[in-house]
Amino acid sequence: MSLEQHLVYPDQVKDHPIDGIFDSAYFWDVDPKKVFIRKDARFVIDRIFRWSVFPGALDILDKYYSKKEIREEAMRCDSIYSNESFEILSKRYNISKEEFLHFRSF
């Protein structure tokens, strides 16, 4: 099944495994056939933030999750530490850097 066949709008995405959607390197320690887009949303979004916040991975997140879901998870995610990540997520999802859990201004 192609990526396009999965897509409607983020708030209408039906639950299905992430297998074949994200690069398996992000989910190296779990069986992607047992991780689901909706049921495991927080885990999936957090994992992408933990290992990659570059546009390709974020483009996929945008197809499956609403901006609101992604923003909320970004602000409570405890694995975002780099200035580059704060900058990318801040611009892309209109989040003040101070709203991130581990952002520190020096």
C-alpha positions as CSV (number, residue, x, y, z in Angstrom):
1,M,0.0,0.0,0.0
2,S,1.5,3.3,-1.0
3,L,1.8,6.3,1.3
4,E,-0.8,8.2,-0.7
5,Q,-3.4,5.5,-0.1
6,H,-3.2,6.1,3.6
7,L,-3.8,9.8,3.5
8,V,-6.9,11.8,3.9
9,Y,-6.6,14.5,6.5
10,P,-4.7,14.1,9.8
11,D,-7.9,14.1,11.8
12,Q,-9.4,11.4,9.7
13,V,-6.5,9.0,9.6
14,K,-7.6,5.5,10.5
15,D,-5.4,3.5,12.8
16,H,-2.9,1.2,11.1
17,P,0.6,0.0,11.8
18,I,3.5,2.4,11.0
19,D,5.3,-0.4,9.0
20,G,6.4,1.1,5.7
21,I,5.6,4.7,6.7
22,F,8.6,5.8,8.6
23,D,12.2,4.8,8.1
24,S,12.8,1.7,10.1
25,A,15.9,3.3,11.7
26,Y,13.6,5.5,13.9
27,F,11.9,2.4,15.3
28,W,14.9,0.0,15.4
29,D,13.9,-1.5,18.8
30,V,10.2,-2.2,18.2
31,D,8.2,-4.2,15.7
32,P,6.7,-1.6,13.3
33,K,3.8,-3.9,12.6
34,K,2.8,-3.6,16.3
35,V,3.0,0.2,16.6
36,F,-0.1,2.1,15.4
37,I,-0.5,5.6,14.0
38,R,-3.4,6.6,16.3
39,K,-3.1,4.3,19.3
40,D,0.6,5.0,19.7
41,A,0.6,8.6,18.5
42,R,2.6,10.0,21.4
43,F,5.3,7.3,21.1
44,V,5.6,7.8,17.3
45,I,5.8,11.6,17.4
46,D,8.3,11.5,20.3
47,R,10.4,9.0,18.5
48,I,10.6,11.2,15.4
49,F,11.5,14.2,17.6
50,R,14.2,12.1,19.4
51,W,15.9,10.9,16.3
52,S,15.1,13.4,13.6
53,V,13.4,16.7,13.3
54,F,14.4,17.3,9.7
55,P,11.8,18.2,7.2
56,G,11.4,14.7,5.6
57,A,10.4,13.1,8.8
58,L,8.3,16.1,9.8
59,D,6.5,16.1,6.5
60,I,5.4,12.5,7.2
61,L,4.2,13.5,10.7
62,D,2.2,16.4,9.2
63,K,0.4,13.9,6.9
64,Y,-0.8,11.7,9.8
65,Y,-1.2,14.1,12.8
66,S,-2.8,17.5,13.2
67,K,-0.6,20.5,13.9
68,K,-2.2,20.7,17.3
69,E,-1.2,17.1,18.2
70,I,2.4,17.7,17.0
71,R,2.7,21.1,18.8
72,E,1.4,19.6,22.1
73,E,3.8,16.7,21.9
74,A,6.7,19.0,21.0
75,M,6.1,21.2,24.1
76,R,6.0,18.2,26.5
77,C,8.7,16.1,24.8
78,D,11.6,15.5,27.2
79,S,14.0,14.3,24.4
80,I,14.4,17.6,22.5
81,Y,17.6,19.3,23.6
82,S,19.4,20.8,20.6
83,N,19.2,24.4,19.5
84,E,18.7,23.2,15.9
85,S,15.7,21.1,16.9
86,F,14.2,24.0,18.9
87,E,14.7,26.3,15.9
88,I,13.1,23.9,13.4
89,L,10.1,23.0,15.5
90,S,9.6,26.6,16.7
91,K,9.4,27.9,13.1
92,R,7.4,25.0,11.6
93,Y,4.8,24.7,14.3
94,N,4.7,28.3,15.6
95,I,5.9,27.5,19.1
96,S,7.8,29.9,21.2
97,K,11.1,28.4,22.2
98,E,10.4,29.1,25.9
99,E,7.4,26.7,25.6
100,F,9.7,23.7,25.1
101,L,10.4,21.6,28.2
102,H,14.2,21.8,28.0
103,F,14.8,25.1,26.2
104,R,17.3,27.2,28.0
105,S,18.3,30.7,26.9
106,F,21.8,31.7,27.7
